[in-house]
Amino acid sequence: MGSNRLRLAENGLIVGIEFIEASWSLISYSVGSATPVTAAQLGLEDTYYDCDCPRLFTVDRFGTYVVWEDTGELVITELATGAVERVSLPPANGPIMGIELGDGVVVIDRYNDWQPLAPLLVDLTTLVATELTGAIAADIA
């Protein structure tokens, strides 16, 4: 039994994954003013068994959005309204390693055969995913 990828928002909301052998589930705590998030609140099952499950849960800086990857889609849930957006991700050509939320964007780390691929940047306003190449990354910086 354990947990991983715990992410902390400024309001004290923590989200991540809890695992016991072949079962995985959302885990959430609060060390501040926020109420912990439940699987039901996000439209998820309590537990998933040995599957290609929702994973890589993260929360934005302010605790406004919870985001995760689910079978090639990025799922974005606004906690205050319950609004859910799904973004089809370009083929990752391998597993996604991590998801990080920024101010209005999500950055997705990918790899293939243990070699890193260019990360994806998803704009939360347009819901467009763009592969970050050296030139684009320089423009954004």
Buried (B, 14 or more C-beta within 10 A) or exposed (E): EEEEBBBBBEBBBBBBBBBEEEBBBBBBBBEEEBEBBEBEBBEBEEBBEEEEBBBBBBBBBEBBBBBBBBEEBBBBBBBEEEEEBEBEBEEBEBEBBBBBBEEEBBBBBBBEEEEEBBBBBBEBEEBEBBEBEEEEEEEEE
